[in-house]
């Protein structure tokens, strides 16, 4: 059977467009790399800011780190946070949430 354009396309993995170079976008990029799926990352920010939007990881993301083989390394450098301060770009505190009632 001749290799037609349609059958050739069915044999190739899709080329994925990742919108956003944050934690989720970069984790997706790692997973796609491991699956040999090509991708491009598009990020609207022109510079890297010293403070990110996510400075903590919650329990619901830990299975992703297990899949990536990074869980043990993550646990070696992790600690339970006493709380979370929310600051704006000028480092003015917008709020605080303590973790006193949150189980480890």
C-alpha positions in Angstrom: 0.0 0.0 0.0 1.4 3.4 -1.0 2.3 5.9 1.7 -0.3 8.6 1.1 -0.1 12.0 2.9 -3.0 11.0 5.1 -1.4 7.7 6.2 1.9 9.4 6.8 0.2 12.0 9.0 -1.4 9.2 11.0 2.0 7.7 11.7 3.5 11.0 13.0 2.8 12.3 16.5 1.1 15.7 16.6 3.1 18.8 17.0 1.9 20.4 20.3 1.6 24.1 21.0 2.0 24.8 24.7 0.7 28.2 25.7 2.4 29.4 28.8 5.9 28.7 30.2 4.9 28.4 33.8 5.0 25.3 36.0 2.2 23.5 34.1 3.6 24.3 30.7 7.1 23.2 31.6 5.8 20.0 33.2 3.8 19.2 30.0 7.0 19.9 28.0 8.9 17.3 30.1 6.2 14.7 29.6 6.0 15.4 25.8 9.8 15.1 25.6 9.7 11.7 27.3 7.0 10.6 24.9 9.0 11.8 21.8 6.2 14.3 20.9 7.4 17.5 19.4 6.2 20.8 20.9 6.8 24.6 21.0 6.3 26.7 24.1 4.8 30.2 23.7 5.1 32.6 26.6 3.7 36.2 26.6 6.1 37.5 29.3 9.2 39.0 27.7 11.3 38.7 30.8 11.5 36.3 33.8 10.3 38.0 37.0 12.1 37.2 40.2 8.8 36.1 41.8 6.6 33.5 40.3 2.9 33.0 40.6 3.3 29.6 42.2 5.7 29.3 45.0 4.2 26.2 46.6 3.0 22.8 45.4 -0.1 21.2 46.7 -0.8 17.5 47.1 -2.9 17.2 43.9 0.2 17.9 41.8 2.4 15.2 43.4 1.3 12.3 41.1 2.8 14.3 38.2 6.2 14.4 39.9 5.9 10.7 40.5 5.3 10.1 36.8 8.3 12.2 35.9 10.5 10.4 38.3 11.1 13.6 40.3 9.1 12.8 43.4 11.9 11.5 45.6 14.2 14.4 44.7 11.3 16.9 45.4 10.7 15.4 48.9 14.4 15.7 49.8 14.2 19.5 49.4 10.6 20.1 50.5 9.2 21.3 53.8 5.8 22.1 55.2 5.1 25.8 55.0 3.7 27.6 58.1 1.6 29.7 55.8 1.4 31.7 52.5 1.9 35.4 52.0 0.5 36.9 48.8 2.5 39.9 47.6 2.1 42.2 44.6 4.9 43.2 42.3 5.9 46.0 44.7 6.3 43.4 47.5 3.2 44.9 49.3 1.4 42.1 51.2 -2.1 41.5 49.9 -3.0 38.7 52.3 -1.8 35.8 54.4 -3.2 32.3 55.0 -1.8 30.2 57.8 -1.5 26.4 57.5 -2.3 25.7 61.2 -5.3 23.5 60.4 -3.9 21.8 57.4 -2.6 18.2 57.8 0.9 17.4 56.6 
